[in-house]
Amino acid sequence: MNELRVALIVLGAVFLAVLLLWERRRSARKVRPAPPAEASVPAVTPAVATSSRHRRLEPSIGDFAPGETELPDSLDVPTIHAAEPVRVEVMREVAVDVPGAAAAAAARSDAAAMQPVATAATPVIRWPPAQTERVLTVRVVRADGQALPGRALRQAMESAGMVHGPQRIYHLVDVDGFVRASAANLVRPGSFDPVQMDAQEFRGLSLFSILPGPVAALRMLDDLLELAQRIAGRVDAVVQDEQGAQLAGDRLAQLRRSLTPPVEGPAA
């Protein structure tokens, strides 16, 4: 009886050991990673990268969240200067392509047209004496306060016989080289650049004559007013005195009287 009991105990222990070993092997097979999962990883990664790269090449508004977008370093933001004149390079002449054999003839024509300008002598300017008694000044401005176009202003001064010269302003010089009148920009520093002024706008023109001049004071005033009226007529402007008042009527008469020498009475 004791032998049978021992045999049953031994058989039970062997059965439990076999059952435990079988359970461990089955659990190990479940934990081991499946081979198809490892093969699928390389195939998925390029697809994600390609999608991300494609989204960067063609961004949409939804790709950028407010406050997270940084401006590139090369972003050019134009600066607007309200009070400054526009400055661009503008050529006086317009270049035209001439096809065929006509190009040579056009070149010869242009050279002939420019020859007098190239050989023209610069006028000799004789400045007024250092002892200046008075400066007659008038303004040429638009009545509505608008700016004067630079091209029209330059053409008006040149058509009136003025030339660009010392101090970078325009001068009206007589046959003897004496300065009869000068024209400066109404805004300081008062200079003009003939190359760039065609693309600029100006608040106005300041015309002045220095006394004593080569002729009598009243003659200098009349010539100055005539020059101002001629330029104003070409740029649709008006002539004012140096304070900005209309130069006509009583104001003009007062200016003339100030230039008239006093008449001495008879000697007692």
CORMO-V124672 format. One record per pair of residues at least 6 apart in sequence whose C-alpha atoms are under 7 Angstrom apart, sorted by sequence separation. I is the first residue (numbers start at 1). GAP is how many residues later the second one is. D is the distance in whole Angstrom. If there is no record, write none. Layout:
i-><I & I>
gap-><GAP & GAP>
d-><D & D>
This chain:
i-><164 & 165 & 173 & 174 & 184 & 185 & 211 & 232 & 240 & 241 & 163 & 164 & 172 & 173 & 184 & 185 & 232 & 239 & 240 & 162 & 163 & 171 & 172 & 239 & 162 & 163 & 172 & 162 & 171 & 172 & 229 & 161 & 171 & 228 & 170 & 171 & 170 & 169 & 170 & 169 & 209 & 186 & 186 & 185 & 186 & 185 & 186 & 184 & 185 & 169 & 183 & 184 & 168 & 169 & 183 & 184 & 168 & 183 & 182 & 183 & 181 & 182 & 181 & 182 & 181 & 180 & 178 & 218 & 218 & 217 & 181 & 151 & 150 & 151 & 125 & 150 & 151 & 150 & 150 & 126 & 127 & 149 & 150 & 125 & 126 & 127 & 149 & 150 & 124 & 125 & 126 & 148 & 149 & 123 & 125 & 147 & 148 & 147 & 148 & 147 & 148 & 141 & 141 & 140 & 141 & 139 & 140 & 139 & 140 & 139 & 138 & 139 & 137 & 138 & 137 & 138 & 137 & 136 & 137 & 135 & 136 & 135 & 136 & 157 & 135 & 156 & 134 & 135 & 134 & 132 & 133 & 156 & 132 & 133 & 132 & 128 & 153 & 152 & 128 & 148 & 140 & 140 & 142 & 143 & 142 & 143 & 141 & 142 & 140 & 141 & 140 & 141 & 140 & 139 & 140 & 138 & 139 & 138 & 139 & 138 & 139 & 137 & 138 & 137 & 90 & 89 & 88 & 87 & 90 & 88 & 87 & 86 & 87 & 86 & 85 & 85>
gap-><6 & 6 & 6 & 6 & 6 & 6 & 6 & 6 & 6 & 6 & 7 & 7 & 7 & 7 & 7 & 7 & 7 & 7 & 7 & 8 & 8 & 8 & 8 & 8 & 9 & 9 & 9 & 10 & 10 & 10 & 10 & 11 & 11 & 11 & 12 & 12 & 13 & 14 & 14 & 15 & 15 & 17 & 18 & 19 & 19 & 20 & 20 & 21 & 21 & 22 & 22 & 22 & 23 & 23 & 23 & 23 & 24 & 24 & 25 & 25 & 26 & 26 & 27 & 27 & 28 & 29 & 36 & 38 & 41 & 42 & 43 & 46 & 47 & 47 & 48 & 48 & 48 & 49 & 50 & 51 & 51 & 51 & 51 & 52 & 52 & 52 & 52 & 52 & 53 & 53 & 53 & 53 & 53 & 54 & 54 & 54 & 54 & 55 & 55 & 56 & 56 & 62 & 63 & 64 & 64 & 65 & 65 & 66 & 66 & 67 & 68 & 68 & 69 & 69 & 70 & 70 & 71 & 72 & 72 & 73 & 73 & 74 & 74 & 74 & 75 & 75 & 76 & 76 & 77 & 78 & 78 & 78 & 79 & 79 & 80 & 82 & 82 & 83 & 85 & 87 & 88 & 92 & 94 & 94 & 95 & 95 & 96 & 96 & 97 & 97 & 98 & 98 & 99 & 100 & 100 & 101 & 101 & 102 & 102 & 103 & 103 & 104 & 104 & 105 & 106 & 107 & 108 & 109 & 109 & 111 & 112 & 113 & 113 & 114 & 115 & 116>
d-><4 & 7 & 5 & 7 & 5 & 6 & 7 & 6 & 5 & 5 & 5 & 6 & 6 & 6 & 6 & 7 & 7 & 7 & 5 & 6 & 5 & 7 & 6 & 6 & 5 & 7 & 5 & 5 & 6 & 6 & 7 & 6 & 4 & 7 & 6 & 6 & 5 & 6 & 7 & 5 & 7 & 7 & 5 & 7 & 5 & 5 & 5 & 6 & 6 & 5 & 7 & 5 & 5 & 6 & 6 & 7 & 6 & 5 & 6 & 7 & 7 & 6 & 6 & 6 & 5 & 6 & 7 & 7 & 6 & 6 & 6 & 6 & 5 & 4 & 7 & 5 & 7 & 6 & 5 & 5 & 6 & 7 & 5 & 5 & 5 & 6 & 5 & 7 & 5 & 6 & 6 & 5 & 7 & 7 & 7 & 6 & 5 & 5 & 6 & 5 & 6 & 7 & 5 & 6 & 7 & 7 & 5 & 6 & 7 & 5 & 6 & 6 & 7 & 5 & 6 & 6 & 4 & 5 & 7 & 7 & 5 & 6 & 6 & 6 & 5 & 5 & 6 & 6 & 5 & 7 & 6 & 6 & 6 & 6 & 7 & 7 & 6 & 6 & 6 & 7 & 7 & 6 & 7 & 6 & 4 & 6 & 5 & 6 & 6 & 6 & 6 & 7 & 5 & 6 & 6 & 7 & 5 & 6 & 6 & 5 & 6 & 7 & 5 & 6 & 7 & 6 & 7 & 7 & 7 & 6 & 6 & 7 & 6 & 5 & 5 & 6>
